[in-house]
Amino acid sequence: MAVEVVSPGKRNHALLCRYRKGRDYNSKLAQYEAIGIDVYWIIDRQSQIVVVFELEQSGYKKVGEFKDGDIVPCSTCPALALTAEQILNAG
C-alpha cells in the first residue's frame, strides 16, 4: 500500500482539481502501478477527499473519492475502518 499527501499550495490545488494531473494523480500512479503496489491512496486535504485506487490485472481501478464520514476501504487491511475525515485531519 502507498499513501501520498498532495502538497498544499494554490498552484498544486488548481492543477489537481481542474485537470486531475500532477505527480500524485498521474506520474506516481503510473510508477506504483508498474511496480505492483496493490492499493494507492491520495490524500488531498485542500479538496477534502481521499482517492483510492486498487491494482487489477489491467492496471489501477479507481475505487472512489471519499469525504467526510465515508469509510475509506482498504482491501489489503479490511479491518482498518477509518473515515475520510479521520484521515484528512490526522497529524
C-alpha positions in Angstrom: 0.0 0.0 0.0 1.2 3.5 -0.8 -0.3 6.7 0.6 0.5 10.1 -0.8 -0.5 13.5 0.6 -1.0 16.2 -2.1 1.3 19.1 -1.5 -0.5 22.3 -0.4 -0.5 25.4 -2.5 -2.6 27.3 -4.9 -0.7 26.1 -8.0 -0.9 22.4 -7.0 -4.5 22.6 -6.0 -5.6 24.4 -9.1 -3.8 21.9 -11.3 -5.1 18.9 -9.5 -8.7 20.0 -9.1 -9.1 21.3 -12.6 -7.3 18.7 -14.6 -6.6 15.9 -12.1 -3.0 16.0 -13.3 0.2 16.2 -11.4 2.7 13.9 -9.7 0.4 12.2 -7.3 -2.5 11.8 -9.7 -0.6 10.7 -12.8 3.2 10.2 -12.5 3.2 8.4 -9.2 0.1 6.4 -10.1 1.9 5.0 -13.1 5.1 4.3 -11.1 3.2 2.4 -8.4 1.2 0.5 -10.9 4.5 -0.5 -12.7 6.0 -1.9 -9.5 2.8 -3.7 -8.4 1.6 -1.7 -5.4 -1.8 -3.2 -4.6 -3.5 -0.1 -3.1 -2.8 3.6 -3.6 -4.4 6.3 -1.6 -4.2 10.0 -2.4 -4.9 12.3 0.5 -6.0 15.7 -0.8 -6.5 17.9 2.2 -7.3 21.0 0.2 -10.1 19.3 -1.7 -11.0 17.3 1.5 -11.1 13.9 -0.3 -9.3 10.6 -0.1 -9.0 9.0 -3.5 -8.5 5.2 -3.6 -7.1 3.0 -6.4 -6.7 -0.7 -6.4 -4.5 -2.7 -8.8 -6.2 -5.2 -11.1 -4.7 -7.2 -14.0 -5.4 -4.4 -16.4 -4.0 -1.7 -14.2 -5.3 0.6 -11.5 -9.0 0.9 -11.0 -10.3 4.0 -9.2 -12.4 2.7 -6.3 -13.7 6.1 -5.5 -13.4 9.5 -3.8 -14.3 9.6 -0.2 -15.1 12.5 2.1 -16.5 13.4 5.5 -17.8 10.4 7.3 -17.3 7.9 4.4 -15.3 4.8 5.5 -12.3 4.6 3.2 -11.9 1.0 2.0 -8.6 -0.9 2.1 -8.5 -4.3 0.5 -5.1 -5.0 2.0 -6.2 -4.3 5.5 -10.0 -4.9 5.7 -10.1 -4.4 9.5 -9.0 -0.8 9.0 -12.1 1.3 9.4 -11.1 4.9 9.1 -13.3 7.7 7.8 -12.1 10.2 5.3 -12.5 12.9 8.0 -10.2 11.0 10.4 -7.5 10.5 7.7 -7.7 14.1 6.4 -7.5 15.6 10.0 -4.7 13.3 11.2 -1.5 14.9 12.4 
